[in-house]
Amino acid sequence: MATLHVIDTHTLVWFLGNDPRLGPNADVILQNPASVLILPATALAETCWIVQRGRVPLSIANVLAVIDSDPRIVVYPLDRCVIERSNGLTTIGEMHDRQIVATALVLFDDGETVDLLTADANITASGVITVVW
């Protein structure tokens, strides 16, 4: 069974912007045409927010076009299961980070092999999901 790689917001932004802050291991996974990439709806919404505020030299249209054209990327909904799972993640302080981690945990709970591509220190320190960076 293939590992599902859940993408957090900064991972997506840094990947699309060719930013050197993208972790080398995350970059290898994101460049691999065989990778299965799960993009939580929350991370997509946050990415659009960052772009809209002019924090990165991308356009929302470009972000959405890349996602739509890449068959490896599956946008995972912010559904009741994710919300319910996120409520128990009290070691993670930020709501959106909880929802991103909860997405990975919902997939894990369904029997998938999952990791999270993130540089977020709070998520990493929580130890609730395997992190790749």
Secondary structure, DSSP 8 states (H G I E B T S, - for coil): ---EEEE-HHHHHHHHTT-TTS-HHHHHHHH-TT-EEEEEHHHHHHHHHHHHTTSSS--HHHHHHHHHH-TTEEEE---HHHHHHHTT-TTS-SHHHHHHHHHHHHHHHTT--EEEE---HHHHHH-SS-EE-
